[in-house]
Amino acid sequence: MSQTRTAAVIGAGIAGTSAAYRLQQEGFETTLFEVNDRVGGRIWSIWKGDFLMDLGTSAYLGTYREAIELVKEVGLEHELAEWTATGAAIRNGKPYYFDYTRPLRTVLTTPYLSPKAKLLAIKIGLQVVKHRKSLGYDSYDDLQDIDNETVREWCRRELNEELLQYVGRPLVSGTWVADDADTSVSLMVWSVRNMLVQNIYNLTSGVVGLPNHLATYVKTRLEHEVTNVTDNGSDVEVTFTAGGQQQTEHFDTCVIATPVEPAMDIYPQMDTNTREFYQSVSYRKLGSICLGLSERPKDPATYYLVPPVEDPDVIAVIADHNKAPNRAPDHKGLLTVLLSHEYLERSEHLSDDDVLDYAVDRASRYHPKVPSTLEESVVVRWQRSVPTIDRGKFGRISDYNKRLDRFARVQFASDSDRIPGLNGGLVSGLGAAKRLSDAAQSRRLTSRTRPA
Ligand SMILES: Cc1cc2nc3c(=O)[nH]c(=O)nc-3n(C[C@H](O)[C@H](O)[C@H](O)COP(=O)(O)OP(=O)(O)OC[C@H]3O[C@@H](n4cnc5c(N)ncnc54)[C@H](O)[C@@H]3O)c2cc1C
């Protein structure tokens, strides 16, 4: 008689919940441990007054193929709403709108860039075409030739200052909180392909609808902090604290799906490949300030990219009422102001009220009625938003994934071993589950074929 296999997953972000769901589907009796009192990690959607606010991840982009497939696989399609996004960027304090449904026409006709800059921008398009096979979530091998030059260096060498300040810099800062002096051209090229998309999706319960739903398939234990994981050769011991009590349980396999620092702390046996890779990871800070308004701004933009040269403290302003239906009543508005890593570092001593005042002031540059119509607000100062994607990062991710021990009982998943974000975390989680399931299968086959 075959015995049920068991799995522990540590961390209920998108990486952990997708790993847990897949392991359960593969026949593992799965337990999901989460230190917080909620599922989702950096995905966090709440109702406040009339407003449904996404305080972390903002949306499912049209290019998040794996995430959309999983939404459909688990029967959440009825919750899925598609929206056509209108892009916008600021130059000299003035908004310019981009129609992503007609990218060529938009580039040719927009007054956002000078004719000379538009001609030069063709070079960015050529890089996208050249590297198109590596602009997904699986292999970044072909990006290595552009992974060692920074966006700043490349734009100055190949393009011009205008394209650096109004395309290169805002593209990597407004999407990845990244610094153009530190991050490589590969991220810029990857972002052009994946982030400037016309169709975005969301769920009626907010972005968190997917991880919340995935967690219902498994035994989910909130407010359980895992303090140690030990692979003792025949199974995995998971030690956790809950309600002030420490306990240990045994599982056949385990996925550690936390950010890198807790993963290194709780698993002293971590292999050299993972430890060296995790040691190289740091995170960017990001302020997410949600503002519920009694009056909806008339502006059509869904997402304002704010070039750092225009405002180094704000990376973007999202009009949530233009990103999905029913985020706010029809006549009301909902905005999210994303404050930069540098601003967060500088404002550590300030109170949340001070940060709110600052965000309201900044938002009023684009939507002048914000101060007089503010009804609800939430301030979240994320210490970890996304991993830093510095020069050489694509190469490090490739090397790390090639050297994975696919047969280890303890596997890792997170948004740091892919291009980050919701879809990166999800792909990583599904990958970890597949490795464990394949390894268990091959162990079973080996034991069946072993001579008595
Ligand atoms: C403001 C903001 C906006 C963003 N916008 C977008 C966006 O629009 N699109 C996009 O794709 N991405 C976006 N991101 C990034 C995205 O949210 C992350 O890349 C992704 O959610 C990371 O998922 P994860 O599962 O790897 O990690 P996490 O979500 O951090 O999950 C890890 C979990 O592990 C738990 N944990 C840690 N230690 C322990 C322990 N010892 N025991 C038990 N549990 C533990 C944590 O509490 C957490 O729940 C945004 C992030 C932020 C902060």
The ligand as a Gaussian input file, in Angstrom:
#p B3LYP/6-31G(d) Opt

LIG

0 1
 C        4.151000      48.072000      -2.999000
 C        4.487000      46.915000      -3.890000
 C        4.002000      46.902000      -5.191000
 C        4.307000      45.831000      -6.039000
 N        3.765000      45.826000      -7.287000
 C        3.924000      44.752000      -8.066000
 C        3.218000      44.654000      -9.296000
 O        2.411000      45.535000      -9.651000
 N        3.448000      43.569000     -10.075000
 C        4.258000      42.564000      -9.658000
 O        4.393000      41.589000     -10.370000
 N        4.931000      42.619000      -8.492000
 C        4.779000      43.685000      -7.678000
 N        5.406000      43.731000      -6.457000
 C        6.367000      42.655000      -6.106000
 C        5.642000      41.382000      -5.643000
 O        4.709000      41.711000      -4.661000
 C        6.646000      40.378000      -5.081000
 O        7.681000      40.177000      -6.027000
 C        5.999000      39.009000      -4.791000
 O        4.727000      39.156000      -4.217000
 C        6.931000      38.223000      -3.876000
 O        6.331000      36.994000      -3.538000
 P        7.094000      35.918000      -2.625000
 O        6.124000      34.829000      -2.368000
 O        8.401000      35.580000      -3.237000
 O        7.464000      36.681000      -1.258000
 P        6.538000      37.274000      -0.116000
 O        5.292000      37.818000      -0.688000
 O        7.390000      38.190000       0.666000
 O        6.135000      36.009000       0.773000
 C        6.989000      35.442000       1.730000
 C        6.158000      35.043000       2.939000
 O        6.998000      34.360000       3.881000
 C        6.555000      34.694000       5.188000
 N        7.615000      34.361000       6.144000
 C        8.819000      34.959000       6.296000
 N        9.526000      34.361000       7.279000
 C        8.755000      33.347000       7.756000
 C        8.938000      32.363000       8.774000
 N       10.064000      32.300000       9.484000
 N        7.922000      31.466000       9.015000
 C        6.773000      31.525000       8.276000
 N        6.545000      32.456000       7.315000
 C        7.530000      33.337000       7.041000
 C        6.275000      36.196000       5.040000
 O        5.483000      36.679000       6.108000
 C        5.581000      36.244000       3.693000
 O        4.184000      36.103000       3.807000
 C        5.134000      44.764000      -5.580000
 C        5.618000      44.779000      -4.281000
 C        5.292000      45.822000      -3.432000
 C        5.777000      45.798000      -2.010000

